């Protein structure tokens, strides 16, 4: 895994998602811009494609509640099996900086 991915995900995307606010199908970002779920999905898909990440599962949390959740990409690239809520990811020590 490239260090660029870790920086872009953990230090840019994750804080934005954790502090975002959702209103119906609109998501309000930390800087006050309102985006749709489709725009958020397009942004995440662009990051997946540009960083060559097979799949990602993400949630937007507001006041302790999940207000948006999605899974994008493939759990098995060779067989084109789409990732889903049951896909298991290896996080190893990457989560220490977020949850410690």
C-alpha positions in Angstrom: 0.0 0.0 0.0 1.4 3.4 -1.0 2.1 6.0 1.7 0.2 8.5 -0.5 -3.0 6.6 0.0 -2.6 6.6 3.8 -2.1 10.4 3.8 -4.9 11.1 1.5 -7.4 8.8 3.3 -6.6 9.2 6.9 -5.7 12.8 7.0 -8.0 14.3 4.3 -11.0 12.1 3.6 -11.6 10.4 7.0 -11.9 13.7 9.1 -14.1 15.2 6.4 -16.4 12.2 6.5 -16.5 12.0 10.3 -17.4 15.7 10.7 -19.9 15.8 7.8 -23.6 16.4 8.3 -26.3 14.8 6.2 -29.7 16.1 5.4 -31.8 13.6 3.4 -29.7 12.8 0.4 -27.5 15.9 0.9 -24.3 15.8 2.9 -22.9 19.0 4.4 -19.1 19.0 4.6 -16.9 20.5 7.3 -16.3 23.7 5.1 -20.1 24.2 4.7 -20.4 23.0 1.2 -23.4 20.7 0.5 -22.9 17.7 -1.7 -25.1 14.9 -2.8 -24.5 11.2 -2.0 -23.8 10.7 -5.7 -21.1 13.4 -5.6 -19.5 11.8 -2.5 -19.6 8.4 -4.2 -18.0 9.8 -7.3 -15.2 11.4 -5.2 -14.6 8.1 -3.4 -14.7 6.2 -6.7 -12.2 8.6 -8.2 -9.8 8.0 -5.2 -10.2 4.2 -5.5 -9.4 4.4 -9.2 -6.5 6.8 -9.0 -4.9 5.0 -6.0 -5.6 1.5 -7.4 -7.5 0.4 -4.3 -9.7 -2.7 -4.8 -12.6 -1.6 -2.6 -13.6 0.6 0.3 -16.4 0.7 2.8 -17.2 4.1 4.4 -19.7 5.8 6.6 -20.5 9.4 7.4 -21.1 9.8 11.2 -23.0 12.7 12.6 -23.6 13.1 16.4 -22.8 9.4 16.9 -25.2 8.2 14.3 -24.5 6.8 10.8 -26.2 9.1 8.4 -24.7 7.6 5.2 -23.0 4.3 4.4 -21.7 2.8 1.1 -19.3 0.2 -0.2 -17.6 0.6 -3.6 -15.2 -1.6 -5.6 -14.5 -5.3 -5.7 -13.7 -7.8 -3.0 -12.3 -10.1 -5.7 -10.8 -8.4 -8.8 -10.1 -11.6 -10.7 -13.7 -12.8 -10.5 -15.3 -9.3 -10.5 -17.1 -9.9 -7.2 -18.4 -6.6 -5.8 -17.6 -5.7 -2.2 -20.5 -5.5 0.2 -21.3 -5.0 3.8 -19.9 -8.4 4.6 -16.5 -7.8 3.0 -13.7 -8.2 5.6 -10.8 -5.7 5.4 -7.4 -6.1 7.0 -6.8 -2.8 8.9 -3.8 -4.0 11.0 -2.2 -1.0 12.8 -3.7 1.6 10.5 -6.6 2.2 12.8 -4.5 3.1 15.8 -4.1 6.7 14.8 -7.8 7.1 14.4 -9.2 5.2 17.4 -6.4 5.5 20.0 
